[in-house]
Amino acid sequence: MIGIEQDLGFAPNAMLRLGALGVAVTEDAKRLTQRLRLTNDENKTLDSMGHRWWRLKGMDDARARQRLYRLGSQRYRNRVLLAWARDGGGDHADQWRQLLTLPERWTPPVFPLKAADFIARGIAKGPALGQVLALAEDAWMANDFPMEVDVITVIADQITARFRHDHRL
């Protein structure tokens, strides 16, 4: 981690270094938090770093955008840095730099569908509405975050039809 920080010109970051030394899974973050009496924010940082960081290696641009959308810039960067440090740096440095700089090259859009869009399609308020919104968001992400009205309408219609079919509504 120290070498990566130096190569990138980053200021030393104690939480990144602690994560690189002691966090392989989220349970490690909990143990470190208790043992070192870390703050809630520090615990959240370490916990996020330990969550599936190993899945980032070899990630394509579409998957990287999905991770950035779900995690937010800082948590995304921390996780990429941990995965890079665990990878050993050298051989894949260009790929890691590409992943790390994604937040500077792409801003995650705001999910364009709202509860009202599905209520208008006959989905009742309540848990079902939340499920439909989550399914629609997943489909929107899988289609690489389209913002065109016609594409968004198709996603909403397909998710509504699939939900009705699956739940016999």
SERO-333194 format. One record per residue (C-alpha): residue in one letter; z, y, x. Coordinates in steps of 0.02 Angstrom, whole numbers, always signed. Each point is the difference from the previous one (the first is absolute). Layout:
# SERO-333194
rest,c3,c2,c1
A,Z,Y,X
...
//
This chain:
# SERO-333194
rest,c3,c2,c1
M,+0,+0,+0
I,+42,+117,+142
G,-171,-28,+79
I,-89,+34,-165
E,+102,+159,-28
Q,-44,+59,+175
D,-185,-43,-17
L,-11,+94,-164
G,+103,+148,+60
F,+134,-30,-132
A,+178,+59,+25
P,+123,-142,+26
N,+58,-70,-167
A,+163,-96,-1
M,-31,-84,-168
L,-172,-63,+52
R,+72,-67,+161
L,+146,-82,-90
G,-122,-76,-124
A,-107,-67,+141
L,+151,-76,+85
G,+94,-71,-146
V,-100,-12,-162
A,-111,-148,-31
V,+39,-15,-187
T,+89,+110,-126
E,+161,-99,+17
D,+9,+60,+181
A,+1,+179,-62
K,+148,-37,-112
R,+97,-80,+143
L,-36,+145,+117
T,+49,+126,-133
Q,+168,-84,-26
R,+33,-31,+184
L,-50,+174,+60
R,+57,+92,-157
L,-169,+79,-28
T,-37,+124,-138
N,-91,-48,-160
D,-157,+89,+63
E,+7,-93,+165
N,+22,-163,-94
K,-150,+38,-110
T,-105,+37,+154
L,+46,-164,+85
D,-14,-100,-161
S,-175,+66,-31
M,-53,-39,+178
G,+59,-179,-17
H,-92,-32,-161
R,-157,-103,+37
W,-51,+99,+154
W,-88,-156,+66
R,-133,+15,-136
L,-70,+160,+74
K,-89,-77,+149
G,-187,-9,-30
M,+13,+94,-164
D,-165,+75,-60
D,-18,+180,-59
A,+12,-42,-185
R,+162,-96,+23
A,+69,+137,+113
R,-34,+129,-137
Q,+94,-109,-124
R,+150,-14,+117
L,-2,+188,+30
Y,-9,+33,-187
R,+149,-114,-35
L,+108,+48,+148
G,-33,+185,+28
S,-45,+74,+169
Q,+163,-17,+96
R,+45,-176,-53
Y,-181,-53,+30
R,+0,+74,+176
N,+169,-77,+44
R,-59,-172,-55
V,-164,+16,+95
L,+95,+54,+156
L,+117,-149,-13
A,-145,-121,-25
W,-91,+79,+148
A,+154,-14,+112
R,+24,-181,-51
D,-184,-35,+36
G,+28,+48,+180
G,-108,+155,-2
G,-145,-17,+122
D,-141,-107,-69
H,-7,+73,-174
A,+52,+180,+36
D,-157,+76,-76
Q,+25,-97,-162
W,+182,+52,-9
R,-44,+183,+33
Q,-127,-9,-141
L,+132,-66,-119
L,+131,+124,+60
T,-113,+151,-27
L,-53,-49,-176
P,+121,+126,-82
E,-89,+140,+94
R,-171,-59,-58
W,+38,-50,-180
T,+117,+69,-132
P,+49,-123,-135
P,-58,+61,-170
V,+112,+8,-153
F,-21,-146,-119
P,-109,+74,-138
L,+55,-106,-148
K,+153,+41,-103
A,+101,-89,-133
A,-89,+102,-133
D,-167,-78,+53
F,+66,-172,-47
I,+96,+54,-153
A,-167,+67,-63
R,-72,-174,+30
G,+136,-79,-108
I,+131,-52,+129
A,+174,+33,-70
K,+133,+96,+96
G,+122,-111,+92
P,-8,-134,+134
A,-178,-48,-46
L,-59,+176,+35
G,+81,-5,+172
Q,-84,-166,+37
V,-170,+67,-52
L,+21,+155,+107
A,+46,-107,+151
L,-149,-114,-27
A,-115,+151,-18
E,+67,+78,+159
D,-28,-163,+94
A,-178,-11,-65
W,-31,+183,+46
M,+63,-33,+176
A,-105,-159,+15
N,-153,+105,-45
D,+43,+119,+144
F,+76,+143,-101
P,-149,+58,-104
M,+17,+169,-84
E,-160,-4,-105
V,+42,+9,-185
D,-120,-140,-48
V,+75,-121,+128
I,+177,+44,-51
T,-46,-27,-183
V,-70,-172,+40
I,+159,-46,+95
A,+109,+56,-146
D,-106,-92,-128
Q,-5,-161,+103
I,+187,+0,+33
T,+37,+33,-183
A,-115,-142,-56
R,+72,-120,+130
F,+178,+44,-49
R,-36,-24,-184
H,-83,-167,+34
D,+140,-61,+114
H,+135,+54,-122
R,-97,-38,-159
L,+16,+176,-66
//
